[in-house]
Amino acid sequence: MAHAPPFYCPYCGDEDLRPFGEKHGDWRCGACRRVFTLRFVGLARPDGTAVTGDAPAGGSVAGIVAEVDGLGRT
């Protein structure tokens, strides 16, 4: 199941994003030239505890984390 691509850069807010490299989830922003990784972390229960495993069958993504991958920095 494919997840929706990001709509904007988490650093500068620009929408010029393109897949980067060969690793799934790596994106490059054309405006600020940052390269970042998006990954699904998991689901959280209402009490704040984590639930392990994949997204539910409906495919909703409850938690996506943007993290600097250290690529493309100037």
N, C-alpha and C positions, 0 to 999 in steps of 0.2 A: 504494500500500500504506500503510495507516495503522499507526502505531506505538502502543504502549500508552501511556496517559496516566500522569503521575507519580502515585505513591501517597501521597506525603507532601511537605511543604514542606522544601526543603533548608536552611532557616534555623531554623525553630522545631520542625519535626517533626510539625506538625499535619496532619490528613488532609482538612481543609475546603478543597479546591482547586477552582477553577472557571476555565474558559477566560476570557481577558481580551483585550479589544481585537479588532482585525481581523487582526492578524498571526499566522500559524500558529506555534504553540509558545509563545505568551505565556500565563502562568498567574497567578492572583491567589490568595493565601492569605487565607482569611476570618479566621484567628486573629491573625496578625501584620500583615496588610494589605500585605505585600510583594508586588511584582509582579516576576516573573522570566521568563526565556526559557530553554527547553530546546532544544538543537539537537544533531543527530548530527554528531560530529566526524570519525569514520572508524574504520578498523580498524587494529590494531597487529600487526605480526609478532612472533613470540616473541623476536626479537633486539631489539625496542623501536623499530624503524624504522616509519614510517607507511606505510600503503597508502592510496592515493587512490581515490575512487569511492564508490558507494553501498553499502548493506548487501547481504549476499549474498541469493540467491534465497529462502532459508529465512526471511529477515526478522529474524534475530537482531541485536540492537543491541549492539555491543561497547563503544561509547563515547558517553556522553551527558554533556554539560557543562551545569551550571547557571551562569548568569551574570546578574548584576544588570543589569536593563535601564534602571534609573534612573526607573522609573515607580512611582507609588503611594507614594513616600516621604513621611513626615510630618516 
